[in-house]
Amino acid sequence: MHRTIASTLAAATVAVATTASASMHSKTIVDVAAGSGQFDTLVKAVKAAGLTETLKGEGPFTVFAPTDAAFDKLPEGALQKLLDNPDKLKKVLTYHVASGNVSASAVMGNEMTVESLGGGSLNVDGTGESVMVDDATVINADIEAENGVIHAIDAVLMPSGGM
């Protein structure tokens, strides 16, 4: 009888550990960004642009994600102007997203051009002390999600044509 109870407890412990491990790895880019505390504005913008399902999709995606502080650097009224224009907002946000998984290790010591989902190319430069994406600095790299990777950046990137 004790063996059965011990075996059952051991099996339950393994099941709980497996479920916890699986749930940690089953968070999409949107889930990870929403739970981080540094991308609240980005998550709000993704929802307003109707991109939530896209960024919860299979991927893999690489997101160069402006932090809340990066959005705070925009000129006064610029964020609201974007939020009021979902088409323009979608263009700006998809400019921050590339198909595939671009890890920090692939960039370090290299320069590359990455095609964004919104059209246009992002210049990624890992040859200096910091990794640069266009004019933004990567401040936190390789935040992993089930369907890709997030690199936190310190500025909002603007596709050609601006806002």
HELIX and SHEET records of a PDB file:
HELIX    1   1 HIS A    2  HIS A   25  1                                  24    
HELIX    2   2 ILE A   29  SER A   36  1                                   8    
HELIX    3   3 ASP A   40  ALA A   48  1                                   9    
HELIX    4   4 THR A   52  LEU A   55  1                                   4    
HELIX    5   5 ASP A   68  ASP A   72  1                                   5    
HELIX    6   6 ALA A   78  LEU A   83  1                                   6    
HELIX    7   7 PRO A   86  THR A   94  1                                   9    
HELIX    8   8 ALA A  104  VAL A  107  1                                   4    
SHEET    1   A 7 VAL A  97  SER A  99  0                                        
SHEET    2   A 7 PHE A  61  PRO A  66 -1                                        
SHEET    3   A 7 GLY A 148  ILE A 153  1                                        
SHEET    4   A 7 ALA A 136  ALA A 145 -1                                        
SHEET    5   A 7 MET A 132  VAL A 133 -1                                        
SHEET    6   A 7 SER A 121  ASP A 125 -1                                        
SHEET    7   A 7 GLU A 111  GLU A 115 -1                                        
END                                                                             
